Amino acid sequence: MEPFVQLTTEQHFVRYKLYKRSEWVRDDDDLDYLSGIMGIPQADIAQIIEDCQKKCSGYCALLKQQMQPQDVLEGRSAKIAFIGDSLTSEREGYFNVIREFLADNPNIELIDLGISGAKIADAADGIYEGVLDKKPTIAHILIGTNDARTHKNAYMKCNVSVDEYEKILEYMVRLLKDYQIKTIISILPMADNDGMRRYYSSRNYWYENEEILKYNQAIRAVAVKYGAMVNEWYDETEDPKEYLCCDGIHLSGDGAVRVAKGVLAFLTQL
């Protein structure tokens, strides 16, 4: 369990790449661009990026104690598109753990298509230009956390219903299959509402974990129907604090390693 640490506005913006909300592609290390948006010195942004990279390298080192890079795809070529939200895109997340883990393999190209705040309809809307035009051979999907979010009030309505989520996910997975793209879907993490409401106190966010279980069941149903693989990267009965960071919704280092390990395990089987 991670201690509670409130990130500064600048740290939150850079770590979770909030600047990607309006664009599919942007150089993540364009300090001039990031400085212009935030109005803070480039040196401060560079330090935040360096701190995130150091943590990510530590997570990668832990992963290498559990599996070996050379076992992934056994030297075969692959282009892998990672579709998601800030859980995918963030600098200390599982995508960057995988990228560093496979850094010495020139035959595998990884594409970060995660956008902070994205919902499944955003991913589906951009699937042609954002995914199919890049001609990946494999796609990984981890999206739905923002869909399942609600506000703590008398209405408690999720942003996107489970039924609508399942329909859109089915459309995406079916389309990927039509393009002969092998697909891995990671189940959604549970939420720690205490941590989230402490961290995002002004937003009145709330999650019903029983509802997240339904989203995960929808993921499994779609995967079975279209032959996709499901990354069951945690036990749904365990305390989510075991794999979440202190904000109650993003992944901790342990969570990032778990997702990465699950994805890589599937890649060793392909």
Salt bridges, closest charged atoms under 4 A:
GLU23 OE1 - ARG26 NH2 3.71
ASP28 OD2 - LYS17 NZ 2.85
ASP29 OD1 - ARG91 NH1 3.35
ASP30 OD2 - ARG26 NH1 3.58
GLU50 OE2 - LYS54 NZ 3.35
GLU90 OE1 - ARG15 NE 2.73
GLU92 OE1 - ARG15 NH1 3.41
GLU92 OE2 - LYS55 NZ 3.88
GLU109 OE1 - LYS79 NZ 3.93
ASP112 OD2 - LYS17 NZ 3.40
ASP112 OD2 - LYS20 NZ 3.10
GLU170 OE2 - LYS225 NZ 2.82
ASP192 OD1 - LYS241 NZ 3.46
GLU211 OE2 - LYS214 NZ 2.93
GLU232 OE2 - ARG220 NE 2.64
GLU236 OE2 - ARG220 NH2 3.04
GLU238 OE2 - ARG258 NH1 2.71
ASP247 OD2 - HIS250 ND1 2.52
ASP254 OD2 - ARG258 NE 2.86
